[in-house]
Amino acid sequence: MKAIKIGLIDFGARYSKYHSVHILNDIIDYAIHADKLGFSRYWMAEHHYLSRAWSNPEMLLPVIAGMTRQINVGVAGILLPAHSPYRIALNFKLLGTLFPGRIDLGIANSAPHKDMMRRLQDHAEESADRQTLFIRKIKELFEYFLREQELFEEDDTLIPPYKGTLPNIWNLGTSLPDHISLNEAPPLHFCKSFFHNRSTLEKETVIINTFRDKYYALTGKDPVLNVAFAGFYTPGKKKQRRYDNGQNRAHAVSFSNYVHNSIEGNADFFYDTLHNYQEKLKVNEFIFLDLSYSFEERRETLNMLSESFSLTPVS
């Protein structure tokens, strides 16, 4: 069985007592520490209501990538219906060229409320539903990435740097896509979230295996696929501990509306659960959302995961 790789996803949520600037400083330190401990990725989510540190974390990507050595850095994910595919292509191709192989572009079929959409776009494309917008924009984004020479020759459209390096493109979601033509897309990776719904491991196993078979039939190879999960580390002898009257290492109420199937326990419980996931799902990389709001507890969890799963530290 292959070694498990662990990446991180961060919503920027911390205790309200922390100043926004302190949160940003902590996020940078957190990513640097994760890089040193051998974590595979550090992803930041675009949300327009959860974090006092950012709404869209794109501006943080070059800062964190420039201060780390090997960890992949990305947005998970860009709310594509709310953005210009042209702008996304410009920014992420430049980043991909500056940090070859280390920039992850996560694409999510989601959008903020209409008022925020209007602010982001300077107008709202209200005539189209979100799914229609997403399909149109993802096709446009892929065209900018794949048809560089043709677009330049046809109408002088250029996505610099010319002949630069593309980011690693991830399709994120609670389901695996059936609306993207793989023949018209750059190499796509896939991240399946376990914490956005109340599904069971058995159901997720069927979904992932069905997708894997379909992908192989279309492409002749296995998909690059990881699974996102949420939880918090509770040191001690107990193998698992649930929320205890609201006094715990996470803010249960803040996450209760959108986080499910969380792993809550000590190092042995994390180890056993992820190896069970690996065996059932045939997935070797997991992306972890730490539900703790404390700077210190989040670092303690990084240390536990790195040691428990023998991650390879930066030498």
Secondary structure, DSSP 8 states (H G I E B T S, - for coil): ----EEEEEE-----TTS-HHHHHHHHHHHHHHHHHHT-SEEEE---SSS-SS-SSGGGHHHHHHHH-SS-EEEEEEEEGGGS-HHHHHHHHHHHHHHSTTTEEEEEES----HHHHHHHHSS--TTS-HHHHHHHHHHHHHHHHH-HHHHHHHH----SSTT----EEEEEESS--SSS-GGGSS-EEEEEESSSS---HHHHHHHHHHHHHHHHHHHSS--EEEEEEEEEE--SS-SB----TT-SSS-HHHHTTT--S-EEE-HHHHHHHHHHHHHHH---EEEEEE----HHHHHHHHHHHHHHTT-----
